[in-house]
Amino acid sequence: MILRLLTLPVTAPIEGIAWIGEQLLERANAELDDKENLQKRLLALQLAFDLGEIPESEFEEQEEELLLAIQEMEEQAESQEPHP
């Protein structure tokens, strides 16, 4: 306990940076999962249409929604990337 208190001025900034890194990694993984889920839904929609389970009008409507959501995610990711 005393050792922890004595080393706190040195270890606290390092632990803080590590925590921030973990938070960024979790957020990036969540965004990738979201994009993958949208792509999987798009694939399932295409399959349902190909099998004749949904009409073309419904397919086109849902496809447009999914493609717009994917495009929006990509644009958000690009706007959050640091530019040199």
Phi and psi in degrees as a GROMACS rama.xvg file:
@    title "Ramachandran Plot"
@    xaxis  label "Phi"
@    yaxis  label "Psi"
@TYPE xy
-66.2646  -40.8848  ILE-2
-60.3448  -41.3249  LEU-3
-61.0881  -43.1467  ARG-4
-65.8356  -37.2595  LEU-5
-70.949  -33.4916  LEU-6
-92.2581  -1.9931  THR-7
-56.0432  -42.5988  LEU-8
-60.3031  -26.4365  PRO-9
-90.309  -43.1526  VAL-10
-81.8916  -26.0523  THR-11
-60.2262  -48.181  ALA-12
-63.2142  -36.8565  PRO-13
-65.7078  -44.8074  ILE-14
-64.1579  -36.7848  GLU-15
-64.4695  -43.2887  GLY-16
-65.1519  -41.1394  ILE-17
-62.5363  -40.7027  ALA-18
-63.3203  -44.1343  TRP-19
-61.8534  -42.2007  ILE-20
-59.9522  -42.1415  GLY-21
-63.5072  -40.6502  GLU-22
-64.7664  -42.1331  GLN-23
-63.681  -41.2108  LEU-24
-64.2707  -43.5701  LEU-25
-60.7977  -42.2052  GLU-26
-65.4866  -42.2232  ARG-27
-63.9079  -42.7341  ALA-28
-63.6991  -39.1704  ASN-29
-63.9007  -40.7713  ALA-30
-65.4472  -40.6074  GLU-31
-63.9194  -41.2928  LEU-32
-62.7868  -41.2613  ASP-33
-61.3406  -45.3772  ASP-34
-65.4906  -42.3916  LYS-35
-62.0177  -40.4663  GLU-36
-64.1235  -40.436  ASN-37
-63.6926  -41.1277  LEU-38
-66.8105  -37.0822  GLN-39
-66.0515  -39.3557  LYS-40
-64.9206  -38.2156  ARG-41
-64.1701  -42.4403  LEU-42
-64.5885  -42.6357  LEU-43
-64.3158  -38.0963  ALA-44
-63.7011  -44.1555  LEU-45
-61.3028  -41.6339  GLN-46
-64.6304  -43.8072  LEU-47
-61.0102  -39.9364  ALA-48
-67.1204  -44.6923  PHE-49
-61.3798  -32.7259  ASP-50
-84.9943  -2.30518  LEU-51
78.742  19.4872  GLY-52
-80.4202  -23.5943  GLU-53
-131.782  148.997  ILE-54
-73.3801  161.518  PRO-55
-60.4471  -38.6955  GLU-56
-63.3566  -41.6714  SER-57
-67.4049  -40.7456  GLU-58
-58.8862  -49.2895  PHE-59
-62.3713  -39.2773  GLU-60
-64.758  -48.548  GLU-61
-69.7715  -36.4948  GLN-62
-61.6418  -43.9749  GLU-63
-61.865  -42.514  GLU-64
-60.8574  -45.4864  GLU-65
-66.7057  -42.9809  LEU-66
-64.5336  -38.6216  LEU-67
-65.6323  -39.2772  LEU-68
-64.7717  -41.6756  ALA-69
-64.6554  -44.5668  ILE-70
-61.2009  -41.426  GLN-71
-63.1918  -41.7628  GLU-72
-62.7112  -41.1668  MET-73
-65.8157  -40.8048  GLU-74
-65.4662  -38.9792  GLU-75
-65.1691  -40.3009  GLN-76
-64.5518  -40.1067  ALA-77
-66.6928  -39.0571  GLU-78
-72.3827  -21.1316  SER-79
-90.2479  -12.3428  GLN-80
-73.8008  138.871  GLU-81
-71.3708  138.746  PRO-82
-106.036  131.521  HIS-83
